[in-house]
Amino acid sequence: MPSPVDPELLDAAVTIIRKAGALTLEHFRHPELDIIHKGDGTPVTIADREAERFVREQLEELFPDDGILGEEEAEKIGTSGRRWILDPIDGTKAFTRGVPLYTNLLALEDEDGISVGVINVPALDETVAAGRGLGCFANGVRVSVNDRPSLDGGCISTSGFNIWSDEAMLRVKRSGVQLRTWGDGYGYVLVATGRIEAMVDPVAELYDLAPMPIILAEAGGRFTSYAGEDGPGHGSGVASNGKVHDDVLALLRD
């Protein structure tokens, strides 16, 4: 079994990503915020780029031998066997519309997989963080998923409805579960802290999902892809309290 991660790595990740989140707040709801659309049609702002640059500079100063993968800049290849994975603003569309549920994501990957994960919600002053063998914490207080045994009366959040199949949407509607769109990374915060039962990302990149496996594991839940694969690199994400996970996968599977 992999050994617990060094708590100092978790503390450093939390400190860095919270400072990056504070930088994004300087641009949040700014009337002159400039929105640029990248080649794939997704939006990017100066807040995304400033926050990523800040995180990279902090990581390079503290951990110069580690690799870094982020959304907005080229990957830095390290020599230590560890890699930091970051998304400076997860939910840029929410950010540009003044919705306070956008997040800042940071994770550390080592030879045993994801060992540290942090989801920061700067506009709500809420941070959920976990380290392998250390537990999962919200603003320093230990948290866990809920124990609802079925989806009936429960709640699933999703990053968006436009790429759901009509068949999956109909199955969810008939299951008795509530379906909401409480953000991207924020949906995982809600699962890890026991406020909802599941979060679904039909299509997502590695940097969108990297913190989620360790956060859900340390909170007592489960994280997989749509196909039930472990890890954040399979292009989709499903998080749950564990008890309803197979039921959620069955609803989604076409």
C-alpha positions as CSV (number, residue, x, y, z in Angstrom):
1,M,0.0,0.0,0.0
2,P,1.4,3.5,-0.9
3,S,2.7,5.4,2.1
4,P,1.0,8.6,3.2
5,V,2.1,11.8,1.5
6,D,4.3,14.4,3.2
7,P,1.8,16.8,5.0
8,E,4.1,19.7,4.0
9,L,3.3,19.0,0.3
10,L,-0.4,19.3,1.0
11,D,0.1,22.5,3.0
12,A,2.1,24.0,0.2
13,A,-0.5,23.1,-2.4
14,V,-3.3,24.7,-0.3
15,T,-1.3,27.9,0.3
16,I,-0.3,28.3,-3.3
17,I,-3.7,27.7,-4.8
18,R,-5.5,29.9,-2.3
19,K,-3.1,32.8,-3.2
20,A,-3.8,32.1,-6.9
21,G,-7.5,32.2,-6.2
22,A,-7.1,35.6,-4.5
23,L,-5.5,36.8,-7.8
24,T,-8.5,35.7,-9.8
25,L,-10.8,37.6,-7.5
26,E,-9.2,40.8,-8.5
27,H,-10.6,40.2,-12.0
28,F,-13.9,38.6,-11.0
29,R,-17.0,40.7,-12.1
30,H,-14.7,43.4,-13.4
31,P,-16.6,45.4,-16.0
32,E,-13.6,45.5,-18.4
33,L,-12.7,41.8,-18.2
34,D,-11.4,40.8,-21.6
35,I,-12.5,37.3,-22.8
36,I,-10.5,35.5,-25.5
37,H,-11.7,32.3,-27.2
38,K,-9.1,29.7,-27.8
39,G,-8.9,27.5,-30.9
40,D,-11.3,24.9,-29.4
41,G,-13.8,27.6,-28.6
42,T,-13.3,27.7,-24.9
43,P,-12.9,31.0,-23.1
44,V,-9.7,32.3,-21.4
45,T,-9.1,35.5,-19.5
46,I,-6.1,37.4,-18.0
47,A,-7.2,35.9,-14.7
48,D,-6.6,32.3,-16.0
49,R,-3.2,33.2,-17.3
50,E,-2.0,35.3,-14.3
51,A,-3.1,32.6,-11.9
52,E,-1.3,29.8,-13.8
53,R,1.8,31.9,-14.1
54,F,1.8,32.5,-10.3
55,V,1.3,28.9,-9.5
56,R,4.1,27.8,-11.8
57,E,6.5,30.3,-10.4
58,Q,5.7,29.2,-6.8
59,L,6.1,25.5,-7.7
60,E,9.3,26.1,-9.6
61,E,10.8,27.9,-6.6
62,L,9.8,25.3,-4.0
63,F,10.1,22.2,-6.1
64,P,12.4,22.9,-9.0
65,D,12.8,19.3,-10.0
66,D,9.1,18.5,-10.3
67,G,7.2,18.5,-13.6
68,I,4.2,20.8,-14.1
69,L,1.2,20.4,-16.4
70,G,-1.3,23.2,-16.7
71,E,-4.1,24.3,-19.0
72,E,-2.6,27.5,-20.3
73,E,1.1,26.9,-20.8
74,A,3.3,24.2,-22.2
75,E,4.2,21.3,-19.9
76,K,7.4,21.4,-17.9
77,I,9.1,18.0,-17.8
78,G,10.6,17.3,-14.4
79,T,13.3,14.9,-13.1
80,S,12.0,14.1,-9.6
81,G,9.3,11.6,-10.7
82,R,6.6,13.9,-9.4
83,R,4.3,16.2,-11.5
84,W,2.0,19.0,-10.5
85,I,-1.3,19.3,-12.4
86,L,-3.2,22.6,-12.3
87,D,-6.2,24.3,-13.7
88,P,-6.0,28.0,-12.8
89,I,-9.8,28.5,-13.3
90,D,-12.0,25.5,-13.6
91,G,-15.3,27.0,-14.8
92,T,-14.1,29.9,-16.8
93,K,-17.6,30.3,-18.3
94,A,-19.0,30.7,-14.8
95,F,-16.2,33.1,-14.0
96,T,-16.9,35.3,-17.0
97,R,-20.6,35.5,-16.2
98,G,-20.0,36.5,-12.6
99,V,-21.1,33.1,-11.1
100,P,-19.2,32.5,-7.8
101,L,-18.8,28.7,-8.2
102,Y,-15.7,28.7,-10.3
103,T,-12.7,26.9,-8.8
104,N,-8.9,26.7,-8.8
105,L,-7.5,23.2,-9.0
106,L,-4.1,21.8,-8.1
107,A,-2.9,18.1,-7.7
108,L,0.3,16.3,-7.2
109,E,1.1,13.0,-9.0
110,D,3.8,10.7,-7.9
111,E,4.8,7.1,-8.7
112,D,1.7,5.8,-6.9
113,G,-0.8,8.1,-8.6
114,I,-2.4,11.3,-7.4
115,S,-1.2,12.0,-3.8
116,V,-2.5,15.5,-3.2
117,G,-5.6,17.3,-4.4
118,V,-7.0,20.8,-3.8
119,I,-10.2,22.4,-4.9
120,N,-10.3,26.1,-4.0
121,V,-13.6,28.1,-4.4
122,P,-12.2,31.7,-3.9
123,A,-15.5,33.6,-4.2
124,L,-17.0,31.5,-1.4
125,D,-13.7,31.3,0.6
126,E,-14.0,27.5,0.7
127,T,-11.1,25.1,0.1
128,V,-11.3,21.3,0.0
129,A,-8.0,19.5,0.2
130,A,-6.8,15.9,0.7
131,G,-3.5,14.1,0.9
132,R,-2.9,10.3,0.6
133,G,-3.3,8.8,4.0
134,L,-4.0,12.2,5.6
135,G,-7.8,12.6,5.2
136,C,-10.0,15.2,3.4
137,F,-10.5,18.6,4.8
138,A,-12.8,21.7,4.1
139,N,-11.1,24.8,5.4
140,G,-9.1,22.7,7.8
141,V,-12.1,20.6,9.2
142,R,-12.2,16.9,8.3
143,V,-15.1,16.0,6.0
144,S,-16.6,13.0,4.4
145,V,-19.2,12.0,1.9
146,N,-22.7,11.2,3.0
147,D,-24.1,7.7,3.5
148,R,-27.3,7.9,1.4
149,P,-27.7,4.3,0.1
150,S,-29.7,5.0,-3.0
151,L,-30.3,7.7,-5.6
152,D,-34.0,8.1,-4.7
153,G,-34.3,11.5,-3.2
154,G,-30.7,12.2,-3.8
155,C,-28.9,14.7,-6.0
156,I,-26.5,14.6,-9.0
157,S,-24.7,17.7,-10.2
158,T,-23.2,17.9,-13.6
159,S,-20.9,20.4,-15.5
160,G,-23.6,20.8,-18.3
161,F,-26.4,19.1,-20.1
162,N,-25.5,19.8,-23.7
163,I,-23.4,16.7,-24.2
164,W,-25.6,14.3,-22.3
165,S,-27.4,11.7,-24.5
166,D,-31.2,12.0,-24.5
167,E,-31.4,8.4,-23.3
168,A,-29.2,9.1,-20.3
169,M,-31.1,12.2,-19.4
170,L,-34.4,10.4,-19.5
171,R,-33.1,7.6,-17.3
172,V,-31.9,10.1,-14.7
173,K,-35.3,11.9,-14.8
174,R,-37.1,8.6,-14.2
175,S,-34.8,7.5,-11.3
176,G,-36.1,9.9,-8.7
177,V,-32.9,11.8,-8.3
178,Q,-32.6,15.6,-8.6
179,L,-30.3,16.9,-11.3
180,R,-28.5,20.2,-10.9
181,T,-25.6,22.1,-12.5
182,W,-23.8,23.4,-9.4
183,G,-20.5,24.2,-11.2
184,D,-17.6,22.1,-12.4
185,G,-15.1,21.6,-9.6
186,Y,-17.6,22.9,-7.1
187,G,-19.8,19.8,-7.8
188,Y,-17.0,17.6,-6.5
189,V,-16.7,19.8,-3.4
190,L,-20.4,19.1,-2.7
191,V,-19.9,15.4,-3.0
192,A,-16.8,15.3,-0.8
193,T,-18.4,17.3,1.9
194,G,-21.6,15.2,1.9
195,R,-24.0,17.8,0.6
196,I,-24.9,15.8,-2.6
197,E,-24.5,12.2,-3.7
198,A,-22.8,12.5,-7.1
199,M,-21.1,14.7,-9.6
200,V,-20.8,13.9,-13.3
201,D,-18.4,15.3,-16.0
202,P,-19.2,13.8,-19.4
203,V,-16.1,15.2,-21.1
204,A,-13.1,16.6,-19.2
205,E,-9.4,17.0,-19.4
206,L,-6.8,15.7,-17.0
207,Y,-6.3,19.1,-15.4
208,D,-10.1,19.3,-14.8
209,L,-10.1,16.1,-12.8
210,A,-6.6,15.6,-11.3
211,P,-7.5,16.4,-7.7
212,M,-10.7,14.4,-7.6
213,P,-9.5,10.8,-7.1
214,I,-7.6,11.5,-3.9
215,I,-10.2,14.0,-2.6
216,L,-13.0,11.4,-3.0
217,A,-10.9,8.5,-1.7
218,E,-9.9,10.4,1.4
219,A,-13.5,11.6,1.9
220,G,-14.7,8.0,1.8
221,G,-16.2,8.2,-1.7
222,R,-15.3,6.9,-5.1
223,F,-14.1,8.5,-8.4
224,T,-14.0,6.8,-11.8
225,S,-14.6,7.6,-15.5
226,Y,-17.9,6.9,-17.2
227,A,-16.6,3.4,-18.0
228,G,-15.7,2.8,-14.4
229,E,-11.9,3.3,-14.9
230,D,-9.9,4.5,-11.9
231,G,-7.9,7.7,-12.2
232,P,-8.4,11.2,-13.8
233,G,-7.0,10.6,-17.2
234,H,-9.8,8.9,-19.1
235,G,-11.7,11.9,-20.4
236,S,-14.7,11.9,-18.1
237,G,-15.4,11.9,-14.4
238,V,-18.0,10.5,-12.0
239,A,-17.7,11.1,-8.3
240,S,-20.1,9.7,-5.6
241,N,-20.5,8.7,-2.0
242,G,-19.5,5.2,-3.1
243,K,-22.8,3.6,-2.2
244,V,-24.6,4.9,-5.3
245,H,-21.7,4.8,-7.7
246,D,-22.7,1.8,-9.7
247,D,-26.2,3.1,-10.0
248,V,-24.9,6.4,-11.4
249,L,-22.8,4.6,-13.9
250,A,-25.7,2.5,-15.0
251,L,-27.8,5.6,-15.6
252,L,-25.1,7.2,-17.7
253,R,-24.2,4.1,-19.8
254,D,-25.7,4.0,-23.3
